[in-house]
Amino acid sequence: MSTGRKRSALSYIPGLTNNAVLKLIIFSAVLYVILALTWAVIMLVYQGMPIYEQYFLPNLALPTLSGIKSHWWTLLTYGWFYNLPGFWELVSNMFWLYWFGSVVQMLVGSKQVIPLYLYCLLVGGIFYLLSQVLPGELGKTPHTIGLLGPRAGLIGLAAAAVTLTPQYRFYLTETFSIPILVVAGVFAVLMIIGSGFYLPVIFMLIGGGLMGFGYVKLLKAGYRPGEWMYQLTGKIEGLVTPDENAAWKRHNKNRSQILDKMYEPKHGISQKRIDDILDKINQKGYNSLSAEEKDTLMRAGKE
């Protein structure tokens, strides 16, 4: 039975509608598969890595500061892809995303997780670029092609979770638990080691962490930094997923107008008089009406 409410395609996946963490995990995995298939096709068609590394990957990875002007969109794409092969990196990152993202989602709701994650990726990328103005080897980046990976978003979720509930504990069994501060500390150390101790990457982590901390502070102050994202996606979804009630009303517009006119008292005709005539039609048919009753019904239906 139709309820008349709009439903997105994703709403048919169990547990996904109100689970932003699961959405991020699925989206990340899908993009990894797409990137891997693209790499495979390029390898088969062009028989080598140069095309992939010189023409395809630079349009996804975050470049150096000097190259961002011509590849500005990479601030939005770099955090969603991995250097291939990076399957186990994907798995470990999704593990951290699940742990910290679930805490954030539990405390502030699913609608705050995705905007928080995106803001952290964006701010982390900006910090990565700005840190390259440091003199000499300090501003040197470790990547010849560009930076890939969601580390800024993950560290932002960790910072947000710790800011929301520093006393939280992850219960692995009924009696054994680990404080979130310990988990976040281990995660931060692993991220720093994984950065190769390059300052631009460390600055990226700092930027993501500061954004996670700041986002929570804004929420506590009553602001909703991510509200505009859901308003925008809601409008887009409304264009491609029409409201069933609205569609039904459009297809039955003439019928609704006629019924509204028949049931609306006008020209001095009472609602009871109209109801009596309609009851007579239901019981004996339209031909049973007298000339006066037909005239009354006709006048009631006029503009």
TORSEFI-43689 format. One record per atom (N, C-alpha, C): x negated, y negated, z. Coordinates in steps of 0.02 Angstrom, whole numbers, plus 50000, padded with zeros to 5 digits. Layout:
XYZ...
end
This chain:
499585006050000500005000050000499564993850000499714989149956499304983049952499454978350009498934975650036499004970750090499004963650064498784962750001498764956049974498144952249993497674955350026497074951950047496504953550000496054948649991495474949749948494984954449982494684958849941494174963349967493594963349918492994962749944492404963149902492264970449888491854971649836491684978549819491304981949876490894978049912490494980849965490924982950025491524980350029491944981950087492164989250087492084992750031492294999650028491745004350053491155001750069490625005850098490725005850174490825011550205490975011850278490445008350319490675004050365490215000750412489844994850383489974992950321489574987750289489874980850295490534980350298490864973950294490614969050347490544971150409490334966750463489644968550490489224971350447488554973350468488044970350421487814964250438487344960650396486664964150394486474967350448485834970850451485824976450399486364980350397486414985750349486414983050277486734977450266486724974350200486014972450179485634969650225484944967750209484524973950193484624979250231484244985450219484404988350151485054988750135485264991550070485004987150013485064980650021484854976049968484094976649956483714977050010482994977650004482804984149968483144989549987483004996049955483174996049881483744992949864483944992649794483444988649753483214983049780482714979049744482054982749736481874986649786481264990649780481324995649723481894998949718482005003749664481995000249596482304994449593482314990649529481604988749509481204986349557480514984449542480114990549520480204996249553479835002249535480035004649465480675004349448480895006449381480625001649328480614995149344480344990249297479604991649284479244992949338478534994749330478445000949286478865005949297478815012149258478945010849184479445006749170479615005249100479035001449067478764996549102478204992649074477604997149062477475001749108476915006449099477025010849038477645013149027477785017548970477755013748903478015007748904478055004048841477395000848822477054997848872476444994048857475804997648876475865003448907475285007748922474745004048962474935000649015474424997349056474714992449105474294990349153474494985749206474474978449188474084976249139474014968949127474674965349117475144968249079475784964949067476154963949132476164969149173476514968849237476204963649283475544963749289475204959349336475134952149312475114951149248474994944549221475624940749204476154944349185476744940949159477374942249201477434948249230478044949849267477984948049341477484950849374477424949949447477334942749468476954938649432476884931549453477534927649456478054930149424478704926849427479114928949487478854933549527479184935549589478774933749651478114934249646477664933249703477544925849715477424924149778477284917149797476574915449776476484910349733475824908749707475424904349756474874901849733474484897049771474834890249769474604885649809474914879049812474904875549744474364876549707474314873249642474804876049591475054882149602475504885149554476234884849571476394882249630477094882349652477544877749611477254872449583477664867749544477984871149484477624875649451477884879049392478234885549410478184887749474478514893849496478864892749563479244887349567479554885349630480054890549656480374894249609480874899249629480584905149668479934905949665479624911549701479684910749777479834904649801479974903749872480594907649893481034909049844481644912749858481594920149842481074922149805481024929149783480474933149817479954929749841479364933449864479514938149922479984936249965480124940250025480534946450013480764947549952481204953249938480864958949903480234958049884479884963149845479234965149879478964970849856478364973649885477854975149831477224975049851476704977449805476764985049798476774987349736476844994449724476164997949725476125004149751476665007649787476725005049858477325003849881477405001149948477995004249984478135010649969478725013849998478695014150073478115016250101478085016850173478075010050208477825005050173477884998250200478604996150203478984997850151479704996450151480044999950210479895006250220480205010150274480045007050342479415005350354479235002450419479544995650429479574991650375479884985050382480634985550396480964990350365481674991150378481804993650449481324997350475481364999450545481364993350590480894988750580480864982650621481484978250609481694977950547482294974050532482894976650570482964983250573483524986250608483494984650683482894985450713482834984350785482994977150804482644972450774482744965450794483384962550766483564964450704484174961850675484794964050712484794970150737485374972650774485484968750839484934966850871485004962850933485304956050917485054952850865485314946350845486044946950825486204951950786486894952850764487364954150822487144957950871487554959550929487714953350970487244948650972487314942951017487624936750984487504935750920487764929650888488214931150828488304937550813488754939350758488404940650693488734944350650488414946450587488324940550538488734935350545488684929850497488064925550506487704926550561487094922550573486464926150550486494932650538485894936450524485584934750457485994934950404485724933750337485474926550329485854921450350485584914650345484934913750384484904916650444484294916350484483704919450447483814925250419483294928850382483054924750322483514921850285483334917850226482954911650245483184908250297482834902150320482114903850342482034909450376481364911350399480904912850340481164916250289480764917550229480564910950195481034906450191480894900050158480384895950196480484895150261480014891250301479334894550304479324901150311478694904750311478304903650246478664903850190478344902550125478064895550120478424890750147478184883750146477554883050189477554886250247476954886050289476364889350254476494894650218475964898150181475654893450129476064889750095475824885150044475454879250074475734876250125475434870350155474764871850188474694877850215474064879650249473484880050200473624880350136473084880850087472704874350077472944868950109472564862650105471994862550155471974867650198471414867950245470754868650207470214865550232469594865450193469244872250189468894873250133468464879050125468824885750129468514890250165468764897050171469394897450214469534892250253470114892450297470764892950258470794889550201471404889550161471424894750107470954899350107470904904450056471444909750066471774911650010472294916750013472004923549995472294928950021472024935650007472284938749943472744935249909473074938349852472884934749787472674938549739472494935649674473104934349631473624938449638474234937749598474754933549635474834934749698475334931049737475554935149798475924932049842476124935149904476814938349897476874944449920477504948049920477624950849990478274951550008478434954750071478844950350117479254953550161479724949950204479454948350274478794947950282478514947350349478774941150386478864935550350479114929450382479824930450408480234933950370480924935250391480954939950451480514944950451480514949750507480264946450571479744942550566479484939250627479984934050652480364931150605480894926450626481444929850664481644935850641482154939650677481904941650746481264943650750480984945550815480984939550862480784933650837480774927650879481484925750901481964926450856482654924850873482924929550926482774936050920483014940950968482724939551037482064938051040481744936651105482024930151135482154925251092482424918851117483124919851145483524924051113484204925251135484224929051201483814934251208483854938551266483164941351284482754937451317482074939851334482064945751382482614947051416482644952551463482924958951432483064958851368483374964651336482884970551335483174976651337482764982751335483064987551284482624990651245482824995751197482825002551234483405005651239483465012051273483375017751222482815021351229482685027051186483035033351211483115033851278483505039051309483915035751364484285039551402484695036751455484265033851511483655036251518483235034051573482605030351551482435030751488481815027651464481975021851417481695016051431481815010051391481175006051384481165001751333480584997451320480824990251317480524985651354480724978651352480624975751282481064971351262481014968451195480384964251188480144961351243479534957451240478934961851221478924967951246478384972551229478424974451155479034976151132479124978151062478934972351016479164966251033479004960450992478254958950993477944959951050477224958851055476834963751012477014970151014476684975150972476794973450898477404971550881477554969850812477134963850788477074958750830476684952850812475954954550801475674958750845474974960850837474884964650772475344969150756475294972850693475344968250632475764963150636475824958450582475184954450572474874952450627474244948550623473684952850595473644959150618473134963650591473254964750516473884965650498474054966650428473924960650384473864954750415473724948650376473014948250352472574952650378471874952350361471534946250392471884943150439471644937250474471524931350427471894931250372471884925450327472354920150357472114914150364472514908950397473174907450360473184907150294473834905850261474374910950279474174917350285474654922550303474864921750376474384920150419474554919050490475014912950497474874907750458475314901950459476014903750435476054908150386476714910350363477094913750420476754917950458477074921250515477284916150568476864911250580477044905950628477654902150605477674900550540478254896950513478894900950520478864907350504479464911550511479684912150584479204912950629479364913450700479664907050728479384901350708479654894850731480364893850705480484895950643481164895250615481654899650653481454905750670481894910150709482054907150776481544904450809481644901150874482104895050866481964890850816482364884850806483074886250787483184891550748483864893250727484294894950787484014898750832484394900650893484544894450934484054889950940484164883850978484724879650947484744879350881485284875750847485964878850861485984885550860486614889050876486844887350946486384887450993486564886051062486794878751071486554874351027486754867351031487414866050995487704871350966488354870650934488334869850859487744869950829487684869350756487754876150723487934876050659487994882250619487594881250554486944882250557486524880850498486684885150437486984890950448487104895350391487824895350366488244891050393488944891050375489054889650301488644885050273488734883150203488634889050156488204893850176488084899650133488714903850126489074904950181489674908950178490244905250144490264898650151490774894850116490654895250040490024894950020489864895349949490024902349921489794907549957489934914349933490674915949934491044912949982491754913949985492104911049923491884905149901492174902049842492014906149779491394908649776491194912649718491594919149717491664922349775492044928549779492774927349760493034921449780493724919849763493834919349688493314917349651493374916649579493374923449544492994928149571492934934649538493384939949569493654938649629494104943449662494744939849679495224939549634495844935749645496254938549702496594934049736497044935949790497644939549761497794945649786498344949549759499014946149768499104942749824499724939149836499814933549785499264929849774499294924249726499454926849656499144932449638499274935349572500004937449565500264940549618500954942749617501424936749609501284931449645501714925549641501674922349572501074922349542501024919449475501424923349425501394930049430501754934249382502514934149394502724931949451503434931849468503674924749483503334920049451503474912949466504194911149449504424913149390505104911349369505614914449416505504920749434505974924049479506004920549546505424918649572505404915349637505754908549634505644905049578505964898449571506724899149570506964904149533507684905149529507984906849597507654911449633507904913349699507884907549747507354903549743507304897749788507864892849775508014891949710508544887249693509224889849715509334896349707509974899249726510084898949801509544899749839509624900149912509554893249945509394888149906509304881549936509964877749934510264875749991510894872049991510804865249955511214863849907511164857449872511844855849841511914849949816512524847449785513124848449831513024847949895513564848649943513804855749954513434860649929513624867649936513254870549996513614873450042513304876050103512944882750088512474884350131512114890750124512584896650133513074895850179513554901250191513964902650129514154897250092514544898150032514144902049980513504900449973513084904049925513004911349945512904912550011512834919350036513454923550022514044920550032514664924150019514724926149946514534921549901514574923149830514084928649811513474928349839512974933449825513194940249852513514940249911513764946549939514294949549894514714945249865515244947649821514954950749758514414947549733514074950249674513794957149690513494957749748513194964149768513714969749774514314967849797514834972849810515244974549748515414969349708515884970449653515614968449585515024965349583514734963249519514904956149502514514953549454514594946449435515274945049405515554949749367516194948549333516774947849381516664949749444517204949149493517284942049518516804937649501516844930749526517384926849489517684922349526518174917849496517804912349459518174908449419517864902949381517554897849429517904896749485517644891849534516994894349566516974900949581516364903849611515774903749563515924905149499515394904849449515134897649442515584892849443515384885849438514974883749498515174886149557514794884649618514094887349614514034893649592513374896849586512944893249535513254891049481512884887549429512634880849454513054877249490512854870749517512304871549569512324877049608511804878249659511134879649629511134882449567510504884149535510214878549493510564873049486510304867449446509774863649483509334860049444508814855949474509134850449515
end
